[in-house]
């Protein structure tokens, strides 16, 4: 016992300096491991035009050289030299969105899965590509959609059911039972069907351009704890004019958002009180929620940027995980076992100079608040760096003004050592932004010197078997396969994936002579208490297993005895069955011999059937030959019948054409007669033709269709003096009178009192007309201002059908104040059957005589008298009665 204390005393006396050096080295290593610098990346935006001049040059993957402004352009005197800045990585203008995500954001997603918090924010002047880097567009996805896509593909098979984890409104979560979670899911479904509440915007306000960004399939990350269940919650807020607003607040888009306050939870973590936390299960659903908040985000137009962010936006991805029970099916109902990690993606608004943006009013106030918040962020980081540098010198630290701005107050925990911090500096390389880029570079250089304490997440060890969830899944698959095979014992199988028989990790390293001895002793006491408690649990678990194993052995012994008894009885049954099978084999041999005899008889009958079938085929061929001969005779007689039919048809068609020619000639004669009457009516004077000249002689004139009131070829030469000298009292008129076309035509339609309805598709259509049945007064012709006249005449043709003719003319004013009508066109409407009916009756004896030519002159004179009596006033222009033709 005495030798034990002497050994360390001797070691300490022999090597005191070595031990002191080792202790200092251990403290130094532990200090280096406990802190991480802020990772600052730089991304250079491509030039918008080839004519733009650039103010920087990328030297390599970590260095940028900033060239001063040219002396001629910016009036600098003296020699200038370039300034170099070093970053963790520099993304050149041709770098893709995947390159930026792989280097910057993917390590943060891995921290999120391991339970660590991370902060990523973009910094730069307005128009430098911050929003594009964070969000992206339809063709090039940004950091945010890629982080969501990778996260959901990694935890796809390990997500908890919805509402198993529920926010407690105090920056924490609670675990609901399966019944409570089912009620919450039912309530959400009712709200979605009703179109109200927080879930009303789902699948309604989704933007297809943003939702389509989830189409790429990234590779899932490794290192996931498969024995935990996971849920993803997102929040989306903005800081506008140094006020915090919830972009996912449960209110209409048109309503004004209410500002929120920042509070501290029980773990001294900062959070936005009353913020809306939405649980999402797919990347499409998460992007729909993001789009909902994006519509409420404040954007504005400035001189330097058409779509400038007027606020700082913060998109938080919170991953909640908790271990499963011993069966790996349900979450352990203990709030203390929940691990919450958060990834904050911050899109800072760009700094602006009012001299360049020309902002006024609201825009100027927004720019001032943006610049003040960025200046506060810079001041906080600068004080934090100075305090870290002064800590080794024993100087008093400065008070960091986190509360001067909402953006620094919200992320105070990150700078105090609650997670990893990364920053992307976005640079617009145009020479016009040289001064702004210089300030951004200085801020980035200062930020890289800030050391952030590394947070080590503490996960509770419940002593459960690792891989229990996968083992239980495989066990269920095996049981289902046995059930499908019909094995009844599969229902009684049980799997034990209970506690792991281990007292935990090794004792932590400690030294009793260190200044922290009391703290170490307390830690050891706590550690030993945990080991004792765990040992009790393991002992009780072992006793239970021993009892169950003893009971299982006793059951197996009883089952073994029963099986032996059953085996003896089965052997006796087997012997009986073997004797029975021998007797059956003997009977089988007898039946096989009888089957051979029957097969021989069957073969003979098959041969007889083949002979009869051959004879039947011969008879069928003879019948087929006779049928062909009958068909030939039938075709022969059919051809003769067709020839005779064609001959008869041609004879009837020849006779039909002759009859049609005769009827056509008769119709032509009648039309000539009617045309003669029309030309007579159009003349200015109605002379009395000599009786010796018949209508047939008039039709033999050289020009039958050109009869007008003043054409000499329509009457004999001996009567030209009648047409040349107007009748006494007739008013003079100009036949060449034309009315202005812009005034439009106005028709006077003269028709019978009871006209026969027309059955034709094409109907007479006169725009701006007036219809009369009797023309008795000159005022009816002149008072209406009509310049067109139409006389409707209906008669029966040779087949008895109604033939409607429209005699149209111009109404020409005369010098006496009246008017006269000059007919210039005749239209005929007539319906005719396409099939000739030889049995159709003639309409009347008078029509037959007219078509035959014997009574042509009386019929024509009657028609002329009828037309002349109806158009007397319309032609002459006064109401004096004249002698009828």
GINORUR-V799752 format. One record per pair of residues at least 12 apart in sequence whose C-alpha atoms are under 8 Angstrom apart, sorted by the first residue. I is the first residue (numbers start at 1). J is the second residue. Records with the same first field share a line. If there is no record, write none. Layout:
I: J ; J
//
This chain:
33: 454
34: 453 ; 454 ; 455
35: 451 ; 452 ; 453 ; 454
36: 420 ; 451 ; 452 ; 453 ; 454
37: 448 ; 449 ; 450 ; 451 ; 452
38: 420 ; 421 ; 422 ; 423 ; 447 ; 448 ; 449 ; 450 ; 451 ; 452
39: 88 ; 421 ; 422 ; 423 ; 448
40: 87 ; 88 ; 89 ; 422 ; 423 ; 424 ; 425 ; 444 ; 447 ; 448
41: 87 ; 88 ; 89 ; 90 ; 91 ; 104 ; 422 ; 423 ; 424 ; 425
42: 87 ; 89 ; 90 ; 91 ; 424 ; 425 ; 426 ; 427
43: 90 ; 91 ; 92 ; 93 ; 424 ; 425 ; 426 ; 427
44: 90 ; 91 ; 92 ; 93 ; 426 ; 427 ; 428 ; 429
45: 92 ; 93 ; 128 ; 129 ; 426 ; 427 ; 428 ; 429
46: 93 ; 94 ; 428 ; 429
47: 428 ; 429 ; 430
52: 430 ; 431
53: 430 ; 431
54: 429 ; 430 ; 431
55: 67 ; 68 ; 69 ; 429 ; 430 ; 431 ; 434
56: 429
58: 90 ; 92
60: 90
61: 89 ; 90 ; 91
62: 86 ; 87 ; 88 ; 89 ; 90
63: 84 ; 85 ; 86 ; 87 ; 89 ; 90
64: 84 ; 85 ; 86 ; 90
65: 82 ; 83 ; 84 ; 85
66: 82 ; 83 ; 84 ; 85 ; 438
67: 81 ; 82 ; 83
68: 80 ; 81 ; 82 ; 434
69: 431 ; 434
85: 441 ; 445
86: 445
87: 445
97: 133 ; 140 ; 141 ; 142 ; 143
100: 143
101: 142 ; 143 ; 146
104: 422
105: 120 ; 143 ; 147
106: 147
108: 343 ; 420
109: 147 ; 151 ; 343
110: 221
112: 319 ; 341 ; 342 ; 343
113: 224 ; 319 ; 341
114: 224
115: 339 ; 340 ; 341 ; 457
116: 341 ; 342 ; 419 ; 420 ; 455 ; 456 ; 457
117: 341 ; 342 ; 343 ; 418 ; 419 ; 420
118: 342 ; 343 ; 344 ; 414 ; 419 ; 420 ; 421 ; 422
119: 343 ; 344 ; 345 ; 346 ; 414 ; 419 ; 420 ; 421 ; 422
120: 343 ; 344 ; 345 ; 346 ; 421 ; 422 ; 423 ; 424
121: 345 ; 346 ; 347 ; 348 ; 422 ; 423 ; 424
122: 134 ; 346 ; 347 ; 348 ; 423 ; 424 ; 425 ; 426
123: 347 ; 348 ; 349 ; 350 ; 423 ; 424 ; 425 ; 426 ; 440
124: 350 ; 351 ; 425 ; 426 ; 427 ; 437 ; 440
125: 350 ; 351 ; 352 ; 426 ; 427 ; 428 ; 436 ; 437 ; 440
126: 304 ; 305 ; 308 ; 349 ; 350 ; 351 ; 352
127: 304 ; 305 ; 308 ; 350 ; 428
128: 426 ; 427 ; 428
129: 426 ; 427 ; 428
130: 347 ; 348 ; 426
131: 347
134: 345 ; 347
137: 209 ; 210
138: 209 ; 210 ; 212 ; 213
139: 213
141: 213
144: 345
145: 213 ; 214 ; 283 ; 287
146: 214
148: 283 ; 286
149: 214 ; 217 ; 218 ; 283
150: 218 ; 219 ; 220 ; 221
151: 220 ; 221
152: 281 ; 282 ; 283
153: 218 ; 219 ; 220
154: 220 ; 221 ; 222 ; 224
155: 224 ; 230
158: 226 ; 228 ; 229 ; 230
159: 229 ; 230 ; 231 ; 281
160: 229 ; 230 ; 231
162: 181 ; 185 ; 231 ; 279 ; 281
163: 176 ; 181 ; 182 ; 184 ; 185 ; 279
164: 176 ; 177 ; 178 ; 181
165: 231 ; 320
167: 277
169: 273 ; 274 ; 275
170: 265 ; 273
171: 265 ; 271
173: 335 ; 338
174: 335
175: 333 ; 334 ; 335
176: 333
177: 333
197: 250
198: 249 ; 250 ; 251
201: 292
202: 285 ; 288 ; 289
203: 288
205: 288 ; 291 ; 292
206: 288 ; 291 ; 292
207: 288 ; 291
210: 287 ; 288 ; 291
211: 284 ; 287 ; 288
214: 283 ; 284
226: 467 ; 469 ; 470
227: 323 ; 324 ; 328 ; 466 ; 467 ; 468 ; 469 ; 470
228: 321 ; 322 ; 323 ; 324 ; 331
229: 321 ; 322 ; 323 ; 324 ; 331
230: 319 ; 320 ; 321 ; 322
231: 279 ; 280 ; 281 ; 319 ; 320 ; 321
232: 279 ; 280 ; 281 ; 317 ; 318 ; 319 ; 320
233: 277 ; 278 ; 279 ; 280 ; 317 ; 318 ; 319 ; 320
234: 277 ; 278 ; 279 ; 280 ; 286 ; 315 ; 316 ; 317 ; 318
235: 248 ; 275 ; 276 ; 277 ; 278 ; 315 ; 316 ; 317
236: 248 ; 290 ; 293 ; 313 ; 314 ; 315 ; 316
237: 313 ; 314 ; 315
238: 297 ; 311 ; 312 ; 313 ; 314
239: 311 ; 312 ; 313 ; 406 ; 407
240: 310 ; 311 ; 312 ; 366
241: 311 ; 365 ; 366 ; 369 ; 370
242: 369 ; 373 ; 405 ; 406
243: 259 ; 260 ; 406
244: 259 ; 260 ; 261 ; 406
245: 257 ; 258 ; 259 ; 260
246: 258 ; 259 ; 260 ; 275 ; 276
247: 292 ; 293 ; 294 ; 296 ; 297
248: 276 ; 289 ; 292 ; 293
249: 275 ; 276
250: 276
253: 295 ; 296
260: 272 ; 273 ; 274 ; 275
261: 273
262: 406 ; 409 ; 410
269: 413
270: 409 ; 410 ; 411 ; 412 ; 413
271: 410
272: 410
297: 311
298: 310 ; 311
299: 311
302: 357 ; 358 ; 359
303: 356 ; 357 ; 358
304: 356 ; 357
308: 349
309: 349 ; 350
310: 349 ; 366 ; 367 ; 370
311: 348 ; 349 ; 366 ; 370
312: 346 ; 347 ; 348 ; 349 ; 407
313: 346 ; 347 ; 348
314: 344 ; 345 ; 346 ; 347
315: 344 ; 345 ; 346
316: 342 ; 343 ; 344 ; 345
317: 342 ; 343 ; 344
318: 340 ; 341 ; 342 ; 343
319: 340 ; 341 ; 342
320: 338 ; 339 ; 340 ; 341
321: 338 ; 339 ; 340
322: 337 ; 338 ; 339
323: 337 ; 338
324: 469
325: 464
326: 464 ; 465 ; 468 ; 497 ; 498 ; 499
327: 468 ; 469 ; 472 ; 497
328: 468 ; 469 ; 470 ; 472
329: 469
337: 459 ; 460
339: 459
349: 370
350: 370
351: 367 ; 370 ; 371 ; 374
352: 367 ; 371
354: 367
373: 405 ; 406 ; 407
376: 401 ; 402 ; 404 ; 405 ; 408
377: 405 ; 407 ; 408
378: 443
379: 401
380: 400 ; 401 ; 402 ; 408
381: 446 ; 447 ; 450
382: 446 ; 447
383: 398 ; 399 ; 400
384: 400 ; 450
385: 449 ; 450 ; 451
388: 450 ; 451
414: 452
415: 452
416: 452 ; 453
417: 452 ; 453 ; 454 ; 455
418: 453 ; 454 ; 455
419: 452 ; 453 ; 454 ; 455
420: 452 ; 454
421: 452
425: 440 ; 444
463: 499 ; 500 ; 501 ; 502
464: 497 ; 498 ; 499 ; 500
465: 497 ; 498 ; 499 ; 500
468: 497
472: 495
475: 495
479: 491 ; 493
499: 538 ; 541
501: 538
503: 531 ; 534 ; 535
504: 531
507: 524
508: 524
663: 851
666: 851 ; 852 ; 853
667: 798 ; 851
670: 850 ; 851
672: 699 ; 704 ; 705
673: 695 ; 699 ; 860
674: 860
675: 704 ; 705
676: 698 ; 699 ; 704 ; 705 ; 707
677: 860 ; 864
678: 807 ; 823
679: 706 ; 707 ; 708 ; 709 ; 823
680: 707 ; 708 ; 709
681: 709 ; 823 ; 868 ; 875
682: 708 ; 709 ; 821 ; 822 ; 823 ; 875
683: 708 ; 709 ; 710 ; 822
684: 709 ; 710 ; 723 ; 726 ; 875 ; 876
685: 709 ; 723 ; 726 ; 727
686: 885
687: 722
688: 885
694: 857
695: 857
698: 714 ; 715
701: 713 ; 714
709: 723 ; 822
710: 723 ; 724
730: 876
731: 814 ; 815 ; 816 ; 818
732: 814 ; 815 ; 816
733: 812 ; 813 ; 814 ; 815 ; 819 ; 820
734: 812 ; 813 ; 814
735: 812 ; 822
737: 812
739: 787
745: 767 ; 768 ; 786 ; 787 ; 788
746: 767 ; 768 ; 769 ; 785 ; 786 ; 787 ; 788
747: 766 ; 767 ; 768 ; 769 ; 770 ; 786 ; 787 ; 788 ; 789 ; 790
748: 769 ; 770 ; 771 ; 772 ; 781 ; 786 ; 787 ; 788 ; 789 ; 790
749: 769 ; 770 ; 771 ; 772 ; 789 ; 790 ; 791 ; 792
750: 771 ; 772 ; 773 ; 774 ; 775 ; 789 ; 790 ; 791 ; 792
751: 771 ; 772 ; 773 ; 774 ; 791 ; 792 ; 793
752: 773 ; 774 ; 792 ; 793
753: 773
755: 794
756: 794
759: 831
760: 829 ; 830 ; 831
774: 870
775: 870 ; 871 ; 873 ; 874
776: 873 ; 879
777: 873 ; 878 ; 879
778: 818 ; 873 ; 874 ; 877 ; 878 ; 879
781: 819 ; 874 ; 877
782: 818 ; 819
786: 811
787: 810 ; 811 ; 812
788: 808 ; 809 ; 810 ; 811
789: 808 ; 809 ; 810 ; 811 ; 821
790: 806 ; 807 ; 808 ; 809
791: 806 ; 807 ; 808
792: 804 ; 805 ; 806 ; 807
793: 805 ; 806 ; 807
796: 843
797: 847
798: 842 ; 843 ; 847 ; 848 ; 851
799: 840 ; 841 ; 842 ; 843
800: 842 ; 843
801: 830 ; 831 ; 832
802: 830 ; 831
803: 828 ; 829 ; 830 ; 831
804: 828 ; 829 ; 830
805: 826 ; 827 ; 828 ; 829
806: 826 ; 827 ; 828
807: 823 ; 824 ; 825 ; 826 ; 827
808: 823 ; 824 ; 825 ; 826
809: 821 ; 822 ; 823 ; 824 ; 825
810: 822 ; 823 ; 824
818: 877 ; 878
819: 874 ; 875 ; 876 ; 877
820: 874 ; 875 ; 876 ; 877
821: 874 ; 875 ; 876
822: 875
846: 859
861: 885
864: 885
865: 884 ; 885
868: 884 ; 885
869: 884
//
